[in-house]
Amino acid sequence: MTFGLVLLLLGGFLLGGTWSVWQAGQDDGEPRSAPQIAFAVVLLAAALLASAAGVLYLV
């Protein structure tokens, strides 16, 4: 049961990283670059996979 919780925590951590990358530079009014968008999408996919695996492991 603890491994599922670890996966959920990892998913939350990656989701926070996604938000951080997505918001980087927006206070200065800079547009998002293509690598920034790609990295945010990769982090989001990893967060969703980790969270789904954690939920499925707990069930």
N, CA, C and O atoms as CSV, one atom per row, in Angstrom:
chain,resi,resn,atom,element,x,y,z
A,1,MET,N,N,0.814,-1.190,0.000
A,1,MET,CA,C,0.000,0.000,0.000
A,1,MET,C,C,0.861,1.260,0.000
A,1,MET,O,O,0.436,2.284,-0.534
A,2,THR,N,N,2.026,1.216,0.567
A,2,THR,CA,C,2.858,2.419,0.623
A,2,THR,C,C,3.425,2.783,-0.748
A,2,THR,O,O,3.661,3.959,-1.027
A,3,PHE,N,N,3.648,1.777,-1.613
A,3,PHE,CA,C,4.174,2.079,-2.946
A,3,PHE,C,C,3.168,2.900,-3.748
A,3,PHE,O,O,3.561,3.793,-4.498
A,4,GLY,N,N,1.882,2.611,-3.602
A,4,GLY,CA,C,0.855,3.392,-4.278
A,4,GLY,C,C,0.841,4.832,-3.811
A,4,GLY,O,O,0.654,5.748,-4.611
A,5,LEU,N,N,1.036,5.033,-2.526
A,5,LEU,CA,C,1.083,6.401,-1.998
A,5,LEU,C,C,2.318,7.142,-2.493
A,5,LEU,O,O,2.260,8.341,-2.768
A,6,VAL,N,N,3.432,6.431,-2.607
A,6,VAL,CA,C,4.648,7.046,-3.138
A,6,VAL,C,C,4.423,7.483,-4.589
A,6,VAL,O,O,4.862,8.560,-4.992
A,7,LEU,N,N,3.744,6.648,-5.364
A,7,LEU,CA,C,3.451,7.018,-6.750
A,7,LEU,C,C,2.520,8.227,-6.825
A,7,LEU,O,O,2.688,9.088,-7.689
A,8,LEU,N,N,1.544,8.294,-5.926
A,8,LEU,CA,C,0.665,9.459,-5.902
A,8,LEU,C,C,1.431,10.722,-5.521
A,8,LEU,O,O,1.203,11.784,-6.100
A,9,LEU,N,N,2.329,10.614,-4.561
A,9,LEU,CA,C,3.144,11.765,-4.196
A,9,LEU,C,C,4.059,12.193,-5.343
A,9,LEU,O,O,4.245,13.384,-5.589
A,10,LEU,N,N,4.621,11.217,-6.035
A,10,LEU,CA,C,5.457,11.538,-7.192
A,10,LEU,C,C,4.641,12.239,-8.276
A,10,LEU,O,O,5.113,13.189,-8.900
A,11,GLY,N,N,3.415,11.764,-8.494
A,11,GLY,CA,C,2.541,12.418,-9.469
A,11,GLY,C,C,2.241,13.854,-9.092
A,11,GLY,O,O,2.217,14.733,-9.954
A,12,GLY,N,N,2.012,14.098,-7.815
A,12,GLY,CA,C,1.769,15.469,-7.361
A,12,GLY,C,C,2.990,16.352,-7.509
A,12,GLY,O,O,2.884,17.521,-7.881
A,13,PHE,N,N,4.155,15.785,-7.213
A,13,PHE,CA,C,5.397,16.532,-7.378
A,13,PHE,C,C,5.613,16.904,-8.852
A,13,PHE,O,O,5.981,18.036,-9.167
A,14,LEU,N,N,5.380,15.948,-9.739
A,14,LEU,CA,C,5.544,16.218,-11.164
A,14,LEU,C,C,4.499,17.212,-11.671
A,14,LEU,O,O,4.785,18.018,-12.558
A,15,LEU,N,N,3.301,17.157,-11.116
A,15,LEU,CA,C,2.273,18.121,-11.499
A,15,LEU,C,C,2.668,19.530,-11.068
A,15,LEU,O,O,2.432,20.492,-11.799
A,16,GLY,N,N,3.265,19.655,-9.892
A,16,GLY,CA,C,3.769,20.956,-9.461
A,16,GLY,C,C,4.896,21.457,-10.344
A,16,GLY,O,O,4.991,22.652,-10.626
A,17,GLY,N,N,5.752,20.538,-10.781
A,17,GLY,CA,C,6.811,20.915,-11.714
A,17,GLY,C,C,6.260,21.378,-13.044
A,17,GLY,O,O,6.783,22.307,-13.660
A,18,THR,N,N,5.197,20.718,-13.482
A,18,THR,CA,C,4.540,21.131,-14.730
A,18,THR,C,C,4.031,22.553,-14.609
A,18,THR,O,O,4.232,23.373,-15.504
A,19,TRP,N,N,3.368,22.843,-13.495
A,19,TRP,CA,C,2.836,24.193,-13.278
A,19,TRP,C,C,3.961,25.226,-13.232
A,19,TRP,O,O,3.825,26.325,-13.770
A,20,SER,N,N,5.056,24.873,-12.595
A,20,SER,CA,C,6.184,25.790,-12.487
A,20,SER,C,C,6.792,26.088,-13.857
A,20,SER,O,O,7.084,27.240,-14.177
A,21,VAL,N,N,6.977,25.050,-14.652
A,21,VAL,CA,C,7.545,25.242,-15.991
A,21,VAL,C,C,6.572,26.044,-16.856
A,21,VAL,O,O,6.995,26.905,-17.626
A,22,TRP,N,N,5.284,25.769,-16.735
A,22,TRP,CA,C,4.282,26.455,-17.557
A,22,TRP,C,C,4.212,27.943,-17.216
A,22,TRP,O,O,3.989,28.767,-18.102
A,23,GLN,N,N,4.400,28.294,-15.943
A,23,GLN,CA,C,4.289,29.684,-15.518
A,23,GLN,C,C,5.597,30.463,-15.599
A,23,GLN,O,O,5.604,31.676,-15.388
A,24,ALA,N,N,6.694,29.794,-15.899
A,24,ALA,CA,C,8.000,30.454,-15.930
A,24,ALA,C,C,8.022,31.566,-16.976
A,24,ALA,O,O,7.698,31.345,-18.143
A,25,GLY,N,N,8.399,32.736,-16.547
A,25,GLY,CA,C,8.528,33.866,-17.458
A,25,GLY,C,C,7.243,34.618,-17.723
A,25,GLY,O,O,7.262,35.615,-18.445
A,26,GLN,N,N,6.130,34.181,-17.169
A,26,GLN,CA,C,4.860,34.845,-17.452
A,26,GLN,C,C,4.686,36.144,-16.672
A,26,GLN,O,O,3.886,36.994,-17.063
A,27,ASP,N,N,5.417,36.306,-15.584
A,27,ASP,CA,C,5.341,37.560,-14.835
A,27,ASP,C,C,5.952,38.710,-15.624
A,27,ASP,O,O,5.538,39.860,-15.476
A,28,ASP,N,N,6.933,38.400,-16.458
A,28,ASP,CA,C,7.597,39.422,-17.266
A,28,ASP,C,C,6.909,39.647,-18.597
A,28,ASP,O,O,7.318,40.522,-19.360
A,29,GLY,N,N,5.879,38.880,-18.892
A,29,GLY,CA,C,5.166,39.019,-20.151
A,29,GLY,C,C,5.844,38.348,-21.328
A,29,GLY,O,O,5.521,38.637,-22.480
A,30,GLU,N,N,6.791,37.448,-21.048
A,30,GLU,CA,C,7.476,36.749,-22.126
A,30,GLU,C,C,6.582,35.643,-22.685
A,30,GLU,O,O,5.866,34.993,-21.923
A,31,PRO,N,N,6.609,35.416,-23.992
A,31,PRO,CA,C,5.816,34.310,-24.553
A,31,PRO,C,C,6.467,32.963,-24.205
A,31,PRO,O,O,7.668,32.882,-23.950
A,32,ARG,N,N,5.656,31.930,-24.203
A,32,ARG,CA,C,6.182,30.587,-23.930
A,32,ARG,C,C,6.940,30.094,-25.156
A,32,ARG,O,O,6.489,30.264,-26.288
A,33,SER,N,N,8.088,29.485,-24.917
A,33,SER,CA,C,8.871,28.943,-26.025
A,33,SER,C,C,8.434,27.512,-26.299
A,33,SER,O,O,7.772,26.883,-25.474
A,34,ALA,N,N,8.811,27.010,-27.459
A,34,ALA,CA,C,8.445,25.649,-27.844
A,34,ALA,C,C,9.067,24.608,-26.911
A,34,ALA,O,O,8.376,23.662,-26.532
A,35,PRO,N,N,10.349,24.741,-26.521
A,35,PRO,CA,C,10.894,23.768,-25.569
A,35,PRO,C,C,10.195,23.816,-24.204
A,35,PRO,O,O,10.039,22.784,-23.551
A,36,GLN,N,N,9.781,24.993,-23.779
A,36,GLN,CA,C,9.069,25.111,-22.508
A,36,GLN,C,C,7.738,24.372,-22.572
A,36,GLN,O,O,7.376,23.673,-21.625
A,37,ILE,N,N,7.014,24.514,-23.664
A,37,ILE,CA,C,5.732,23.828,-23.833
A,37,ILE,C,C,5.951,22.319,-23.907
A,37,ILE,O,O,5.203,21.552,-23.300
A,38,ALA,N,N,6.969,21.892,-24.647
A,38,ALA,CA,C,7.239,20.457,-24.782
A,38,ALA,C,C,7.613,19.845,-23.433
A,38,ALA,O,O,7.158,18.749,-23.106
A,39,PHE,N,N,8.437,20.540,-22.649
A,39,PHE,CA,C,8.834,20.025,-21.343
A,39,PHE,C,C,7.635,19.953,-20.400
A,39,PHE,O,O,7.512,19.007,-19.622
A,40,ALA,N,N,6.758,20.946,-20.467
A,40,ALA,CA,C,5.560,20.934,-19.633
A,40,ALA,C,C,4.644,19.774,-20.013
A,40,ALA,O,O,4.050,19.145,-19.138
A,41,VAL,N,N,4.524,19.489,-21.295
A,41,VAL,CA,C,3.688,18.371,-21.743
A,41,VAL,C,C,4.276,17.039,-21.289
A,41,VAL,O,O,3.539,16.150,-20.862
A,42,VAL,N,N,5.594,16.892,-21.377
A,42,VAL,CA,C,6.249,15.656,-20.927
A,42,VAL,C,C,6.065,15.471,-19.424
A,42,VAL,O,O,5.769,14.366,-18.970
A,43,LEU,N,N,6.235,16.540,-18.649
A,43,LEU,CA,C,6.035,16.454,-17.206
A,43,LEU,C,C,4.585,16.138,-16.862
A,43,LEU,O,O,4.319,15.382,-15.928
A,44,LEU,N,N,3.648,16.711,-17.610
A,44,LEU,CA,C,2.234,16.438,-17.369
A,44,LEU,C,C,1.911,14.977,-17.655
A,44,LEU,O,O,1.187,14.341,-16.889
A,45,ALA,N,N,2.437,14.444,-18.743
A,45,ALA,CA,C,2.205,13.036,-19.067
A,45,ALA,C,C,2.782,12.129,-17.982
A,45,ALA,O,O,2.148,11.149,-17.591
A,46,ALA,N,N,3.980,12.451,-17.495
A,46,ALA,CA,C,4.593,11.649,-16.434
A,46,ALA,C,C,3.776,11.742,-15.149
A,46,ALA,O,O,3.614,10.746,-14.443
A,47,ALA,N,N,3.262,12.930,-14.843
A,47,ALA,CA,C,2.455,13.102,-13.635
A,47,ALA,C,C,1.167,12.290,-13.723
A,47,ALA,O,O,0.761,11.657,-12.748
A,48,LEU,N,N,0.531,12.309,-14.880
A,48,LEU,CA,C,-0.707,11.541,-15.056
A,48,LEU,C,C,-0.446,10.048,-14.981
A,48,LEU,O,O,-1.227,9.312,-14.378
A,49,LEU,N,N,0.643,9.592,-15.585
A,49,LEU,CA,C,0.968,8.165,-15.529
A,49,LEU,C,C,1.286,7.712,-14.098
A,49,LEU,O,O,0.831,6.656,-13.661
A,50,ALA,N,N,2.059,8.510,-13.385
A,50,ALA,CA,C,2.404,8.149,-12.006
A,50,ALA,C,C,1.173,8.146,-11.118
A,50,ALA,O,O,1.012,7.255,-10.283
A,51,SER,N,N,0.311,9.122,-11.286
A,51,SER,CA,C,-0.908,9.187,-10.482
A,51,SER,C,C,-1.843,8.037,-10.793
A,51,SER,O,O,-2.405,7.428,-9.882
A,52,ALA,N,N,-2.014,7.734,-12.064
A,52,ALA,CA,C,-2.886,6.616,-12.447
A,52,ALA,C,C,-2.319,5.295,-11.940
A,52,ALA,O,O,-3.069,4.439,-11.470
A,53,ALA,N,N,-1.002,5.121,-12.030
A,53,ALA,CA,C,-0.385,3.896,-11.532
A,53,ALA,C,C,-0.554,3.796,-10.027
A,53,ALA,O,O,-0.798,2.706,-9.509
A,54,GLY,N,N,-0.432,4.899,-9.318
A,54,GLY,CA,C,-0.623,4.895,-7.872
A,54,GLY,C,C,-2.038,4.521,-7.484
A,54,GLY,O,O,-2.245,3.739,-6.555
A,55,VAL,N,N,-3.013,5.072,-8.188
A,55,VAL,CA,C,-4.416,4.743,-7.904
A,55,VAL,C,C,-4.683,3.280,-8.214
A,55,VAL,O,O,-5.324,2.584,-7.426
A,56,LEU,N,N,-4.202,2.812,-9.348
A,56,LEU,CA,C,-4.425,1.408,-9.708
A,56,LEU,C,C,-3.704,0.463,-8.759
A,56,LEU,O,O,-4.199,-0.630,-8.483
A,57,TYR,N,N,-2.556,0.864,-8.261
A,57,TYR,CA,C,-1.829,0.021,-7.308
A,57,TYR,C,C,-2.597,-0.084,-5.994
A,57,TYR,O,O,-2.610,-1.135,-5.355
A,58,LEU,N,N,-3.240,1.020,-5.597
A,58,LEU,CA,C,-4.004,1.006,-4.357
A,58,LEU,C,C,-5.299,0.209,-4.478
A,58,LEU,O,O,-5.797,-0.334,-3.492
A,59,VAL,N,N,-5.839,0.146,-5.691
A,59,VAL,CA,C,-7.087,-0.616,-5.905
A,59,VAL,C,C,-6.747,-2.041,-6.091
A,59,VAL,O,O,-7.637,-2.867,-6.286
